[in-house]
């Protein structure tokens, strides 16, 4: 099936919401601000229409996003005994901020076996073919932006509204996925959307503080370890950082504490590619960010991942040693740097 990734079919979204009364929303493993903000923002509006909504994710809610969990229905972590029947018989499952069934982990069997009841809302490249409906705009700055546009397109006929909680959630989605409004695709339309969300009660000062200034003390200790690993390659155009499970344990940190570390080397002039490697219990997680004509997505794709042109990632399931994974990634990156 040919999947449209360049424009949103607003009439199809209207028909989808009209056709169902029960929606289960989910997103990718280790959800970020865009994933959770889009999920909670959409849930807020659907609830205002009188729809039955559940939010069920593989991963627990990260500590710096718990303040978003204020709707009448909370974000839940998947539990087979509790959720198997619900997901098996769901009227409509909407997968947000991801277009690969494997990335929802424990919910993958439910979204990959019955495409007639699965919908994807996302802004990443190269969607997998496993759903009936796709609302994808790869030019959008975030999935939160897409949710806002879909809601606004449907409101004249369906009604409903965003509460302050929904507005805060969508603002967080946009704020975090634009890197606080400094990444590409942060245009005037994004700021107009944010202005509407502020009018609905989103507080830019409070939300920034909750997301970025609520870390445990262990995060700075982990950051120290990360910076100690920093190395430059290819005439200081590439930066590479690495953290291990032993360092997580030593600093009493969690995997979610590394959020944003990959972006830090861009404080150095001349860096066009930043790569962060995190050792998992099995394998490695690669995060890549780039500038200009250098494709972070191409690097991630070389290791079975994907993402945006300037921001991408991959999970590498082989248990390489630190030296092996660093060499593999550095050599692959060299093919992308002119």
C-alpha positions as CSV (number, residue, x, y, z in Angstrom):
1,X,0.0,0.0,0.0
2,X,1.3,3.5,-0.9
3,X,1.4,5.6,2.2
4,X,1.0,9.3,1.9
5,X,3.6,11.1,4.0
6,X,3.3,14.6,2.5
7,X,-0.2,15.8,3.4
8,X,-2.9,15.0,6.0
9,X,-6.3,13.7,4.9
10,X,-8.5,15.7,7.3
11,X,-11.8,14.2,5.9
12,X,-10.5,10.7,6.7
13,X,-9.7,11.7,10.2
14,X,-13.1,13.2,10.7
15,X,-14.7,9.9,9.4
16,X,-12.5,7.8,11.7
17,X,-13.5,9.7,14.8
18,X,-17.1,9.6,13.9
19,X,-17.0,5.9,13.2
20,X,-15.7,4.7,16.6
21,X,-16.7,5.2,20.2
22,X,-13.7,3.4,21.8
23,X,-10.1,4.4,21.3
24,X,-6.9,2.9,22.7
25,X,-3.9,5.2,22.3
26,X,-0.3,4.0,22.6
27,X,3.2,5.1,21.6
28,X,6.8,3.9,21.4
29,X,9.0,2.3,24.0
30,X,10.7,4.9,26.3
31,X,8.3,7.7,25.3
32,X,9.6,11.3,25.0
33,X,7.8,14.6,25.3
34,X,6.3,14.5,21.8
35,X,5.0,10.9,22.2
36,X,3.4,11.5,25.5
37,X,2.2,15.1,24.7
38,X,0.5,13.9,21.5
39,X,-1.0,10.9,23.3
40,X,-2.5,13.0,26.2
41,X,-3.5,15.9,24.0
42,X,-5.5,13.6,21.6
43,X,-7.0,11.7,24.6
44,X,-8.1,15.0,26.1
45,X,-10.0,16.0,23.0
46,X,-11.6,12.6,22.4
47,X,-12.8,12.5,26.0
48,X,-14.4,15.9,25.5
49,X,-16.4,14.3,22.6
50,X,-17.7,11.6,25.0
51,X,-15.5,8.9,23.5
52,X,-14.1,6.1,25.7
53,X,-10.4,6.4,25.8
54,X,-7.5,4.4,27.3
55,X,-3.8,5.2,27.1
56,X,-1.6,2.1,27.4
57,X,2.2,2.1,26.8
58,X,4.9,-0.5,27.1
59,X,7.1,1.8,29.2
60,X,6.3,3.5,32.5
61,X,5.8,7.3,32.5
62,X,9.2,9.1,32.8
63,X,9.6,11.2,36.0
64,X,9.8,14.5,34.2
65,X,6.5,14.0,32.4
66,X,4.4,12.8,35.3
67,X,3.0,16.3,35.6
68,X,1.1,15.7,32.3
69,X,-0.8,12.7,33.7
70,X,-3.8,14.7,35.0
71,X,-6.7,13.5,32.7
72,X,-9.7,11.6,34.2
73,X,-8.1,8.5,32.5
74,X,-4.4,8.0,33.4
75,X,-1.5,6.8,31.3
76,X,-1.2,3.1,32.0
77,X,1.7,0.7,31.7
78,X,0.9,-2.5,29.8
79,X,-0.1,-5.5,31.9
80,X,-1.1,-8.7,30.1
81,X,-3.7,-9.9,32.6
82,X,-5.3,-6.4,32.8
83,X,-5.1,-5.3,29.1
84,X,-5.0,-8.4,26.9
85,X,-8.8,-8.7,26.4
86,X,-9.1,-4.9,26.1
87,X,-6.6,-4.7,23.3
88,X,-7.7,-7.9,21.6
89,X,-11.3,-6.5,21.3
90,X,-10.4,-2.8,20.8
91,X,-12.6,-0.9,18.4
92,X,-9.7,1.4,17.3
93,X,-6.0,1.5,18.3
94,X,-4.1,4.7,17.5
95,X,-0.3,4.5,17.5
96,X,1.4,7.8,18.0
97,X,4.8,9.2,17.1
98,X,6.0,5.9,15.7
99,X,5.4,4.0,12.5
100,X,7.0,0.6,13.2
101,X,4.9,-2.0,15.1
102,X,8.0,-3.4,16.8
103,X,8.7,-0.1,18.6
104,X,5.6,-0.5,20.8
105,X,7.1,-3.6,22.2
106,X,4.6,-5.6,24.3
107,X,1.7,-4.1,22.4
108,X,3.2,-5.1,19.0
109,X,1.1,-8.3,18.7
110,X,-2.1,-6.3,19.0
111,X,-1.2,-3.6,16.4
112,X,0.5,-5.9,13.8
113,X,-2.2,-8.5,13.4
114,X,-5.4,-6.6,12.6
115,X,-4.7,-3.6,10.4
116,X,-8.5,-2.8,10.0
117,X,-8.5,-1.3,13.5
118,X,-5.1,0.4,13.6
119,X,-4.3,4.0,12.9
120,X,-0.9,5.7,12.7
121,X,-0.3,9.4,13.5
122,X,3.4,10.3,13.1
123,X,6.0,12.5,11.5
124,X,8.9,10.0,10.9
125,X,10.3,8.7,7.7
126,X,9.6,5.4,5.9
127,X,6.5,4.1,7.7
128,X,5.9,0.4,7.8
129,X,2.8,-1.0,6.2
130,X,0.7,-2.5,9.1
131,X,-2.3,-0.1,9.6
132,X,-5.5,0.9,7.8
133,X,-5.2,4.7,8.4
134,X,-2.1,6.8,8.2
135,X,-1.9,10.5,9.2
136,X,1.7,11.2,8.5
137,X,3.4,14.5,7.8
138,X,7.2,14.2,7.6
139,X,7.5,18.0,7.3
140,X,5.8,18.5,10.7
141,X,8.0,19.5,13.6
142,X,6.3,17.0,15.9
143,X,3.5,14.6,16.2
144,X,2.0,17.1,18.6
145,X,1.7,19.6,15.7
146,X,-0.1,17.0,13.7
147,X,-2.6,16.3,16.5
148,X,-3.3,20.0,16.9
149,X,-4.0,20.3,13.1
150,X,-6.2,17.2,13.0
151,X,-8.2,18.4,16.0
152,X,-8.7,21.8,14.6
153,X,-9.8,20.3,11.2
154,X,-12.5,18.2,12.9
155,X,-13.8,20.6,15.6
156,X,-16.1,22.6,13.3
157,X,-18.2,19.4,12.7
158,X,-17.5,17.3,15.8
159,X,-17.1,20.0,18.5
160,X,-15.1,19.2,21.6
161,X,-12.3,21.2,23.0
162,X,-8.8,21.0,24.5
163,X,-8.7,21.6,28.3
164,X,-5.7,23.2,29.9
165,X,-4.3,19.7,30.5
166,X,-4.5,18.9,26.8
167,X,-3.0,22.3,25.8
168,X,-0.1,21.8,28.1
169,X,0.5,18.3,26.7
170,X,0.6,19.5,23.1
171,X,2.8,22.4,24.0
172,X,5.2,20.0,25.7
173,X,5.1,17.8,22.5
174,X,6.1,20.8,20.3
175,X,8.6,22.3,22.8
176,X,10.6,19.1,23.3
177,X,10.6,17.9,19.6
178,X,11.8,21.3,18.4
179,X,14.6,21.3,20.9
180,X,13.0,24.4,22.6
181,X,12.2,25.9,19.2
182,X,15.7,25.7,17.7
183,X,15.5,22.7,15.4
184,X,14.7,22.8,11.7
185,X,11.0,23.0,10.8
186,X,10.4,25.5,13.6
187,X,8.4,28.0,11.5
188,X,5.9,30.8,12.0
189,X,3.0,28.3,12.0
190,X,4.5,26.4,14.9
191,X,4.6,29.6,17.0
192,X,1.0,30.4,16.0
193,X,-0.1,27.0,17.2
194,X,1.9,27.5,20.5
195,X,0.2,30.9,20.9
196,X,-3.2,29.2,20.7
197,X,-2.0,26.6,23.3
198,X,-0.9,29.4,25.6
199,X,-4.3,31.0,25.3
200,X,-5.8,27.7,26.4
201,X,-3.6,27.6,29.6
202,X,-0.2,26.2,28.7
203,X,2.5,28.0,30.7
204,X,5.9,28.0,28.9
205,X,7.9,28.8,32.0
206,X,6.3,26.1,34.2
207,X,6.4,23.5,31.5
208,X,10.1,24.1,30.7
209,X,10.8,23.9,34.4
210,X,8.9,20.6,34.9
211,X,10.5,18.9,31.9
212,X,14.1,20.1,32.1
213,X,14.7,21.1,35.7
214,X,13.2,18.2,37.6
215,X,16.0,15.7,37.2
216,X,17.4,13.7,40.1
217,X,20.9,14.5,41.4
218,X,22.2,11.3,39.7
219,X,21.7,12.9,36.2
220,X,24.5,15.3,36.7
221,X,26.8,12.5,37.8
222,X,25.8,10.6,34.7
223,X,26.4,13.6,32.6
224,X,30.0,13.9,34.0
225,X,30.6,10.3,33.0
226,X,29.2,11.0,29.5
227,X,31.4,14.0,29.0
228,X,34.4,12.1,30.1
229,X,33.8,9.7,27.2
230,X,33.5,12.4,24.6
231,X,35.8,12.0,21.6
232,X,36.1,14.0,18.3
233,X,36.6,12.5,14.9
234,X,37.1,13.5,11.3
235,X,38.7,16.9,11.9
236,X,36.4,17.6,14.9
237,X,33.3,17.4,12.8
238,X,31.9,14.3,14.6
239,X,31.4,13.9,18.3
240,X,31.0,10.5,19.9
241,X,29.8,9.8,23.5
242,X,29.3,6.4,25.2
243,X,27.7,5.2,28.4
244,X,27.6,1.7,29.8
245,X,25.3,-0.2,32.1
246,X,28.0,-0.1,34.7
247,X,28.0,3.7,34.7
248,X,24.2,3.7,35.0
249,X,24.5,1.5,38.1
250,X,27.4,3.4,39.5
251,X,25.5,6.7,39.4
252,X,22.2,5.1,40.3
253,X,20.7,6.4,37.1
254,X,18.1,5.2,34.6
255,X,18.1,5.0,30.8
256,X,15.7,8.0,30.7
257,X,18.3,10.2,32.4
258,X,20.4,10.4,29.2
259,X,17.7,12.4,27.4
260,X,19.4,15.4,25.7
261,X,23.0,14.2,26.1
262,X,23.4,13.7,22.3
263,X,22.7,17.3,21.7
264,X,25.4,18.8,23.9
265,X,28.4,18.5,21.5
266,X,26.8,21.0,19.2
267,X,27.9,23.7,21.6
268,X,31.3,23.2,19.9
269,X,31.7,25.0,16.6
270,X,32.2,22.8,13.6
271,X,30.4,19.7,14.9
272,X,28.0,18.5,12.2
273,X,27.3,15.0,13.5
274,X,26.8,13.9,17.1
275,X,26.4,10.3,18.1
276,X,25.5,9.0,21.5
277,X,25.8,5.2,22.4
278,X,24.1,3.7,25.4
279,X,24.7,0.2,26.4
280,X,21.5,-1.7,27.0
281,X,21.0,-4.9,29.0
282,X,21.1,-6.6,25.6
283,X,22.8,-4.6,22.8
284,X,23.2,-0.9,22.3
285,X,21.0,2.2,21.6
286,X,22.3,4.6,19.1
287,X,21.1,8.3,19.0
288,X,22.3,10.6,16.2
289,X,21.9,14.3,15.5
290,X,23.2,16.2,12.5
291,X,23.4,19.6,10.8
292,X,23.3,20.8,7.3
293,X,23.5,18.2,4.5
294,X,24.7,15.4,6.9
295,X,21.9,12.7,7.4
296,X,21.5,11.3,10.9
297,X,18.8,9.1,9.4
298,X,21.3,7.5,7.0
299,X,23.6,6.6,10.0
300,X,20.7,5.1,11.9
301,X,19.4,3.2,8.9
302,X,22.8,1.5,8.5
303,X,22.2,-0.1,11.9
304,X,18.5,-1.0,11.3
305,X,17.0,2.2,12.7
306,X,15.4,5.3,11.3
307,X,14.0,8.7,12.2
308,X,14.3,12.2,10.7
309,X,17.0,13.6,8.5
310,X,18.7,15.5,11.3
311,X,17.5,13.3,14.3
312,X,17.4,9.5,14.3
313,X,18.2,6.4,16.3
314,X,18.6,2.7,16.2
315,X,18.6,-0.3,18.6
316,X,21.5,-2.6,17.9
317,X,20.8,-6.1,19.3
318,X,24.3,-7.5,19.0
319,X,26.3,-7.3,22.3
320,X,29.4,-5.6,20.9
321,X,32.2,-4.5,23.2
322,X,32.6,-0.8,23.7
323,X,35.6,-0.7,21.4
324,X,33.8,-2.7,18.7
325,X,30.6,-0.6,18.6
326,X,32.6,2.7,18.7
327,X,34.7,1.5,15.7
328,X,31.7,0.3,13.8
329,X,29.8,3.6,14.3
330,X,32.8,5.8,13.6
331,X,33.6,4.0,10.4
332,X,30.0,4.2,9.2
333,X,29.8,7.9,10.0
334,X,33.0,8.4,8.0
335,X,31.0,7.4,4.9
336,X,28.6,10.2,5.4
337,X,31.1,13.0,6.1
338,X,32.4,14.6,3.0
